[in-house]
Amino acid sequence: MVIFRYLSKDILISAGALSLIIFLISLTGRFVNLLAEAAAGKYAISVLFTMIGYHMPGLLQIILPLGFYIAILLSFGRLYIESEMVVLFACGMSQRQLLAITLIPAFAIALVVALFSFWLSPLGEQLNAKLLEEQRNRSEFDSLSAGRFQLLGQNITYVDELTLDRKRLDSVFIAHDGSEKSSPMVAVAKYGEQVQHPEFGQRYLVLHEGVKYEGQPGSAEFQVVHFISYGQYLPQVVASGEYTNEIEAKSTDELFSSAELSLRAAFQWRLALPIMVFIGTLLAVPLSRTSPRQGRFFKMFPAILLYFLYYTFLGNVRSAMTSGKWPIFPGLWVVHVAFAFLALLIFNWENFSLWRRRRVAESNIANNDSAEKQGHA
């Protein structure tokens, strides 16, 4: 029990620290992408952190199995380097007992991953889809930012200042490059405001105390209009829907009961993530075995490469299932079985090598005895 607590605590602490580091790196990249899209006016900056929160479960369901896998390699690698494993094996612990002890925290991690994969991640995608639907119904006026040029409808717009309630703009500049029915236009106003039609609910940008210039560049045909107020219709934003995945937003029950290829492949993918924890554990325990001469990180690179091959094969087979190029059965199970067999082979490789050397030694002894008998004869 003492050994179990010691090993489990070491693995779980390492797994938590590694998962947090990988999570923060991944979250930073996702945040930068979303921030750039928000700055481009695809959605309001005020919902940025809410969208990040909805994406967190989807990141964690991928990161936790990897963090736990690397934690086993690092924790057990340290125990081998510091000869603590030698002491444990000298006290009667075997590789199978070590694996059995490691599978207990692996079961806890797999439950957490299953919680994210089956429930929290789809829920986050559903909430994200609702948030994006709300963003589709907002006016382009709501995407404006002070101090930068932005696209408002078909016009290039610049505002010097913007109130917090987004109702008033100060020092407004609007430019339109023209079309077949209209000439290029530039308008400058002291301030502008958003006005909603009381009957039809349509929104307008109304400029006050400004000048509008309209005409073809290079010609003398220009109109200069000084206005007290000038209104422009604000169309609704039509979002592209590229920020959410409709399949990932579906509940696990919908995926399980569906006969559609893409949905059945998505269900197997959700099921694959907790299974990766167990097969990763079966791979990491023998791969963590090292010696002080080899160093703690001697097998780290090939071990991580093997894990990413496992993940890549799962993703490729899922894509093939979705396109109908691979049958739903065996589906992703063929990848799980192949890597589980490889893990068992690596786990038992030392015993197999000992058995093979013993057989060679016995064969040599038998040949020597036969030669001696023939010599006496």
C-alpha positions as CSV (number, residue, x, y, z in Angstrom):
1,M,0.0,0.0,0.0
2,V,2.9,2.4,0.8
3,I,4.5,1.7,-2.6
4,F,1.2,2.2,-4.3
5,R,0.6,5.6,-2.7
6,Y,4.2,6.6,-3.4
7,L,4.1,5.7,-7.1
8,S,0.6,6.9,-7.7
9,K,1.3,10.3,-6.1
10,D,4.4,10.8,-8.1
11,I,2.7,9.9,-11.4
12,L,-0.4,12.0,-10.7
13,I,1.6,15.1,-9.7
14,S,3.8,14.8,-12.7
15,A,0.7,14.2,-15.0
16,G,-1.0,17.3,-13.5
17,A,2.0,19.5,-14.0
18,L,2.7,18.3,-17.6
19,S,-0.9,18.5,-18.6
20,L,-1.1,22.0,-17.3
21,I,1.9,23.1,-19.2
22,I,0.7,21.5,-22.5
23,F,-2.8,22.9,-21.9
24,L,-1.5,26.5,-21.4
25,I,0.6,26.2,-24.5
26,S,-2.3,24.9,-26.6
27,L,-4.7,27.5,-25.0
28,T,-2.3,30.3,-25.9
29,G,-2.3,29.3,-29.5
30,R,-6.1,29.0,-29.6
31,F,-6.4,32.4,-27.8
32,V,-4.2,34.1,-30.4
33,N,-6.2,32.7,-33.3
34,L,-9.5,33.7,-31.7
35,L,-8.2,37.2,-30.8
36,A,-7.1,37.7,-34.4
37,E,-10.5,36.7,-35.7
38,A,-12.3,38.9,-33.1
39,A,-10.1,41.8,-34.1
40,A,-11.1,41.2,-37.7
41,G,-14.7,41.7,-36.7
42,K,-15.9,38.1,-37.0
43,Y,-17.4,38.3,-33.5
44,A,-17.4,40.6,-30.5
45,I,-14.3,40.7,-28.4
46,S,-16.5,40.6,-25.3
47,V,-17.3,36.9,-26.0
48,L,-13.7,35.9,-26.5
49,F,-13.1,34.4,-23.0
50,T,-16.4,32.7,-23.1
51,M,-15.5,30.9,-26.3
52,I,-12.1,29.9,-24.8
53,G,-14.0,28.4,-21.8
54,Y,-16.2,26.4,-24.1
55,H,-13.2,25.0,-26.0
56,M,-11.3,23.9,-22.8
57,P,-13.0,20.5,-22.5
58,G,-12.1,19.6,-26.1
59,L,-8.4,20.4,-25.4
60,L,-8.3,18.6,-22.1
61,Q,-9.7,15.3,-23.5
62,I,-6.7,15.2,-25.8
63,I,-4.0,16.6,-23.4
64,L,-4.7,14.4,-20.4
65,P,-3.8,11.0,-22.0
66,L,-0.6,12.5,-23.4
67,G,0.3,14.2,-20.0
68,F,-0.3,10.9,-18.1
69,Y,1.8,9.0,-20.7
70,I,4.8,11.3,-20.4
71,A,4.4,11.4,-16.6
72,I,4.9,7.6,-16.4
73,L,8.0,7.9,-18.6
74,L,9.5,10.6,-16.5
75,S,8.5,9.3,-13.0
76,F,9.6,5.7,-13.6
77,G,12.7,6.9,-15.6
78,R,13.8,8.8,-12.5
79,L,13.2,5.7,-10.3
80,Y,15.4,3.6,-12.6
81,I,18.2,6.2,-12.7
82,E,18.2,6.6,-8.9
83,S,18.1,2.8,-8.5
84,E,14.8,2.9,-6.6
85,M,13.4,0.4,-9.0
86,V,16.3,-1.9,-8.4
87,V,15.4,-1.9,-4.7
88,L,11.7,-2.5,-5.4
89,F,12.5,-5.5,-7.7
90,A,14.9,-6.8,-5.1
91,C,12.1,-6.7,-2.6
92,G,10.0,-9.0,-4.8
93,M,8.1,-6.6,-7.0
94,S,7.7,-7.7,-10.6
95,Q,7.0,-5.8,-13.8
96,R,3.4,-7.1,-13.8
97,Q,2.9,-5.8,-10.3
98,L,4.3,-2.5,-11.3
99,L,1.9,-2.4,-14.3
100,A,-1.1,-3.3,-12.1
101,I,-0.2,-0.5,-9.7
102,T,0.1,2.0,-12.6
103,L,-3.3,0.9,-14.0
104,I,-5.1,2.1,-10.9
105,P,-4.4,5.9,-11.4
106,A,-4.7,5.2,-15.2
107,F,-8.3,4.1,-14.5
108,A,-9.0,7.4,-12.7
109,I,-7.5,9.5,-15.5
110,A,-9.5,7.4,-18.1
111,L,-12.7,8.3,-16.1
112,V,-11.9,12.0,-16.3
113,V,-11.1,11.8,-20.0
114,A,-14.4,9.9,-20.6
115,L,-16.3,12.6,-18.7
116,F,-14.8,15.3,-21.0
117,S,-15.2,13.2,-24.1
118,F,-18.7,11.9,-23.6
119,W,-20.3,14.9,-21.9
120,L,-18.4,18.1,-21.2
121,S,-16.8,18.5,-24.7
122,P,-20.1,18.1,-26.6
123,L,-21.8,20.4,-24.1
124,G,-19.1,23.0,-24.7
125,E,-19.5,22.8,-28.4
126,Q,-23.3,23.1,-28.1
127,L,-22.9,26.3,-25.9
128,N,-20.4,27.6,-28.4
129,A,-22.8,27.0,-31.2
130,K,-25.5,29.0,-29.4
131,L,-23.1,31.8,-28.7
132,L,-22.2,31.9,-32.4
133,E,-25.8,32.0,-33.3
134,E,-26.2,35.1,-31.1
135,Q,-23.2,36.6,-32.9
136,R,-25.0,36.0,-36.2
137,N,-27.8,38.2,-35.0
138,R,-25.7,41.1,-34.0
139,S,-25.1,44.2,-36.1
140,E,-21.8,44.9,-37.7
141,F,-21.9,48.1,-35.7
142,D,-21.2,45.9,-32.6
143,S,-17.9,44.7,-34.1
144,L,-16.3,48.1,-34.5
145,S,-13.2,49.0,-32.5
146,A,-11.9,52.5,-31.8
147,G,-8.7,53.6,-33.5
148,R,-8.6,51.2,-36.4
149,F,-10.0,50.8,-40.0
150,Q,-12.7,48.1,-40.3
151,L,-15.2,46.9,-42.8
152,L,-18.8,47.9,-42.1
153,G,-21.1,46.5,-44.7
154,Q,-19.4,47.5,-48.0
155,N,-17.7,50.5,-46.4
156,I,-14.3,51.1,-44.8
157,T,-15.0,52.7,-41.4
158,Y,-12.8,54.5,-38.9
159,V,-13.9,55.9,-35.5
160,D,-11.7,57.8,-33.1
161,E,-13.7,57.0,-30.0
162,L,-16.5,54.5,-29.1
163,T,-18.7,54.6,-26.0
164,L,-18.9,51.5,-23.8
165,D,-22.6,50.9,-24.7
166,R,-21.6,51.1,-28.4
167,K,-24.3,53.6,-29.1
168,R,-22.2,56.6,-30.0
169,L,-19.1,57.1,-32.3
170,D,-16.9,60.2,-32.2
171,S,-15.0,61.5,-35.3
172,V,-16.3,59.1,-37.9
173,F,-14.7,58.4,-41.3
174,I,-16.5,56.2,-43.9
175,A,-15.2,55.4,-47.4
176,H,-16.9,53.4,-50.2
177,D,-15.1,52.5,-53.4
178,G,-18.2,52.6,-55.5
179,S,-20.0,50.1,-57.7
180,E,-21.8,49.9,-61.0
181,K,-24.7,52.0,-59.7
182,S,-22.9,54.4,-57.4
183,S,-19.7,56.5,-57.4
184,P,-16.9,56.3,-54.8
185,M,-17.9,58.2,-51.6
186,V,-16.2,59.5,-48.6
187,A,-18.0,60.8,-45.5
188,V,-16.6,62.5,-42.4
189,A,-18.8,63.3,-39.4
190,K,-18.4,64.8,-36.0
191,Y,-20.2,61.9,-34.4
192,G,-22.6,59.0,-35.2
193,E,-25.0,56.9,-33.4
194,Q,-26.9,53.6,-33.8
195,V,-30.7,54.0,-34.2
196,Q,-33.2,51.2,-34.4
197,H,-36.4,51.6,-36.4
198,P,-39.3,51.3,-33.9
199,E,-41.6,49.5,-36.3
200,F,-39.4,47.2,-38.4
201,G,-36.6,46.6,-35.9
202,Q,-33.9,47.5,-38.5
203,R,-30.8,49.3,-37.4
204,Y,-29.2,52.4,-38.9
205,L,-25.9,54.2,-38.5
206,V,-26.9,58.0,-38.3
207,L,-24.0,60.4,-38.8
208,H,-24.3,64.0,-37.5
209,E,-22.6,67.3,-38.5
210,G,-20.5,66.1,-41.4
211,V,-19.5,66.3,-45.1
212,K,-20.0,63.7,-47.8
213,Y,-17.8,63.7,-51.0
214,E,-19.0,61.7,-54.0
215,G,-17.6,61.4,-57.5
216,Q,-15.1,59.7,-59.8
217,P,-11.4,60.3,-59.0
218,G,-9.6,62.2,-61.7
219,S,-12.7,64.0,-62.9
220,A,-14.4,67.3,-62.0
221,E,-17.8,65.7,-61.4
222,F,-17.9,65.8,-57.6
223,Q,-20.7,66.3,-55.2
224,V,-20.0,67.9,-51.8
225,V,-22.9,67.7,-49.4
226,H,-22.9,69.2,-45.9
227,F,-25.4,67.4,-43.8
228,I,-26.8,67.7,-40.3
229,S,-27.7,64.0,-40.2
230,Y,-27.1,61.2,-42.7
231,G,-28.4,57.6,-42.2
232,Q,-27.1,54.2,-43.4
233,Y,-28.7,50.8,-43.0
234,L,-26.7,48.3,-41.0
235,P,-27.2,44.7,-42.3
236,Q,-27.0,41.7,-40.0
237,V,-23.7,39.8,-39.8
238,V,-23.9,36.4,-41.5
239,A,-21.3,34.2,-39.7
240,S,-19.6,31.5,-41.7
241,G,-20.0,28.9,-38.9
242,E,-16.4,27.8,-39.1
243,Y,-15.8,28.2,-35.3
244,T,-17.8,25.1,-34.3
245,N,-18.1,21.6,-35.4
246,E,-21.7,20.3,-35.8
247,I,-20.7,16.7,-35.3
248,E,-18.7,17.4,-32.1
249,A,-21.6,19.4,-30.8
250,K,-24.0,16.4,-31.0
251,S,-24.6,14.4,-27.8
252,T,-23.1,11.0,-27.4
253,D,-26.6,9.4,-27.4
254,E,-27.2,10.9,-30.9
255,L,-23.9,9.5,-32.2
256,F,-24.5,6.1,-30.7
257,S,-28.0,5.8,-32.2
258,S,-27.2,7.2,-35.6
259,A,-26.5,5.1,-38.7
260,E,-24.6,8.0,-40.5
261,L,-20.9,7.2,-41.2
262,S,-19.5,10.4,-39.9
263,L,-21.5,10.2,-36.6
264,R,-20.6,6.6,-36.0
265,A,-16.9,7.4,-36.6
266,A,-17.2,10.3,-34.1
267,F,-18.7,8.0,-31.5
268,Q,-15.8,5.6,-31.9
269,W,-13.4,8.5,-31.6
270,R,-14.9,9.6,-28.3
271,L,-14.6,6.1,-27.0
272,A,-11.0,5.9,-28.3
273,L,-9.8,8.7,-26.0
274,P,-10.3,6.9,-22.7
275,I,-8.9,3.6,-24.2
276,M,-5.7,5.5,-25.2
277,V,-5.0,6.0,-21.5
278,F,-4.9,2.3,-20.8
279,I,-2.9,1.4,-24.0
280,G,-0.6,4.3,-23.3
281,T,0.1,3.0,-19.8
282,L,0.8,-0.5,-21.2
283,L,3.3,1.2,-23.6
284,A,4.9,3.6,-21.1
285,V,5.7,1.1,-18.3
286,P,8.2,-1.0,-20.3
287,L,9.5,2.0,-22.3
288,S,10.4,3.8,-19.1
289,R,12.8,1.0,-18.2
290,T,16.4,2.5,-18.5
291,S,19.8,2.4,-16.8
292,P,22.0,5.1,-15.3
293,R,24.3,4.8,-18.3
294,Q,21.6,5.4,-20.8
295,G,20.1,8.4,-18.9
296,R,16.6,9.4,-18.0
297,F,15.7,10.6,-21.5
298,F,17.2,7.9,-23.5
299,K,13.9,6.3,-24.5
300,M,11.8,9.5,-24.3
301,F,11.9,10.5,-27.9
302,P,11.0,7.1,-29.4
303,A,8.3,6.6,-26.8
304,I,6.7,10.0,-27.6
305,L,7.1,9.3,-31.3
306,L,5.3,5.9,-30.8
307,Y,2.4,7.7,-29.0
308,F,2.0,10.2,-31.8
309,L,2.0,7.4,-34.3
310,Y,-0.8,5.9,-32.3
311,Y,-2.8,9.1,-32.3
312,T,-2.1,9.8,-36.0
313,F,-3.3,6.3,-37.0
314,L,-6.5,6.8,-35.1
315,G,-7.1,10.1,-36.8
316,N,-6.4,8.7,-40.3
317,V,-8.7,5.7,-39.8
318,R,-11.4,8.0,-38.5
319,S,-11.1,10.1,-41.7
320,A,-11.3,6.9,-43.8
321,M,-14.4,5.8,-41.9
322,T,-16.1,9.1,-42.4
323,S,-15.4,9.0,-46.2
324,G,-16.5,5.4,-46.4
325,K,-13.0,4.0,-47.3
326,W,-12.8,2.0,-44.1
327,P,-15.6,-0.2,-42.5
328,I,-17.2,0.9,-39.3
329,F,-16.3,-2.5,-37.9
330,P,-13.5,-3.1,-37.0
331,G,-13.2,0.7,-37.3
332,L,-10.7,2.2,-34.8
333,W,-10.5,-1.1,-32.9
334,V,-7.9,-2.4,-35.4
335,V,-5.5,0.5,-34.3
336,H,-6.2,-0.2,-30.6
337,V,-5.6,-4.0,-31.0
338,A,-2.4,-3.4,-33.1
339,F,-0.8,-1.0,-30.5
340,A,-2.0,-3.2,-27.6
341,F,-0.3,-6.1,-29.2
342,L,2.9,-4.0,-29.7
343,A,2.7,-2.9,-26.1
344,L,2.5,-6.5,-24.9
345,L,5.4,-7.5,-27.1
346,I,7.5,-4.7,-25.7
347,F,6.4,-5.5,-22.1
348,N,7.3,-9.2,-22.5
349,W,10.4,-8.6,-24.7
350,E,12.9,-9.1,-21.8
351,N,11.2,-12.4,-20.7
352,F,11.2,-13.5,-24.3
353,S,14.9,-12.6,-24.6
354,L,15.7,-14.5,-21.4
355,W,13.7,-17.5,-22.7
356,R,15.5,-17.4,-26.0
357,R,19.0,-17.2,-24.4
358,R,18.1,-20.1,-22.1
359,R,17.0,-22.2,-25.1
360,V,20.3,-21.4,-26.9
361,A,22.3,-22.3,-23.8
362,E,20.4,-25.6,-23.4
363,S,21.0,-26.4,-27.0
364,N,24.7,-25.7,-26.7
365,I,25.0,-27.9,-23.6
366,A,23.1,-30.7,-25.4
367,N,25.4,-30.4,-28.4
368,N,28.5,-30.5,-26.2
369,D,27.3,-33.6,-24.4
370,S,26.6,-35.3,-27.7
371,A,30.1,-34.4,-28.9
372,E,31.7,-35.8,-25.8
373,K,29.8,-39.0,-26.0
374,Q,30.9,-39.5,-29.7
375,G,34.5,-38.7,-28.7
376,H,34.5,-41.4,-25.9
377,A,33.0,-43.8,-28.4
